[in-house]
Amino acid sequence: MKRAKGKNYQEYLIDSLKDSNEAAEYLSAALEDGDPEVFLLALRNVSEALGGMTKLSRKTKLSRVNLYRMLSKKGNPEFSSLEGILKALGLRLAVEVRQSRKAS
């Protein structure tokens, strides 16, 4: 996807993440990084693209303050909260077999 002239990277990123397929690929790539902070930042970006924290708060029935805390650099959301956030965004977690290693 080519970046439109006049948009900074963050604006371009948020605009591209409005597409659910792009958002899913972006979050998958962030998970592969292995750094929880990277994944939480990605989830914040997807949340912004798909309506923002206020909308997410209404859908998840979690306060905006709790959402910001969970998705901060030091955030550590419980699995049920993470699952609720992803569900509200129209996404889900999936597990795949790693292709890099041969079975022994």
N, C-alpha and C positions, 0 to 999 in steps of 0.2 A: 504494500500500500504506500503510495507516494504522499509525502507530507505537503499540505497546501501552503502556498506562500503566505506569509504574514502571521502564521500560527507558530507559537513557541512549542517546544517538545511536549510539555505537560498538556497543553490544550489539544494537541494532535493525539496524544495517548488517550486522554479521556474521551475524545470523540470516537476513536477507533474501538474503545472498549464498550461502547454502546451496543455493539454487535455481540450477542451472546456467545457465538463461536469464537470470536477473537478473545473475549473475556476468559473463556474456558482454557484456551491455548496459553494465554498469558499467565493464568494461575498455575497451570500445569508446569510451565517453564520455571516459575518461581519456586514451586515445590521441589523440582529437580535440583535447584541450586543448593538445597540442604540447609539454608540459613533461615530460621524462623522469622527474623526481622524482614528479610526479603519477601517472604510470603505474606506477612501482615501488611507491608507497604502495598503489595500488589492487590490485596483484598481491599484496602482503603481506596485505591484508585478505581477498582471495579465498582465499589459501593458508590463512589462519587459519580461515576459514569452512568450508573443505573438508577439515579434518583437522589443520591445524597443520604446523609445520616438521618435526617428527619424522617424521610420516607422509610428507610430501613428500620428505624426505631419503631415506627407504627406497625410494620409488618412482623417484626420479631417480638414485639412487646417487651423489648429491652430499652432502658433509658439511653438517650444519646450519650450521656456521660459515661455509662458503662461500655457502650460501643466504642467510643473514642479510647477508653482505657484498654479494652481488649485488643484493639487494633493498633495500639501504640508500639513503639520499638521494644518496650519492656513488657508488652502484653503477653498473656498466657491464657488464651480462652479455653474453657472446658470444651470437650468434644461436643457436648449437646448444644452449646452456644454456637460453636463453629458450624455445626450441622444446620442450626436454625438460620444463621446468617446466609449460608450458601443456598438453602431452600428458598429464602425470601428473595434472593437474587436470581432464582430460577436455575441454579447450578447444584451439582453434587460432587462428592469425592468419589474417586474410582481407584482401584488398584490394578496394576498391570505387571506382567512378568518382565523382568529386566532381560534384555537381549544381549547384554555385553558378556555374560558368562555362560559357558557350556555346563550342562548338568553333569554331575560326577556320578 
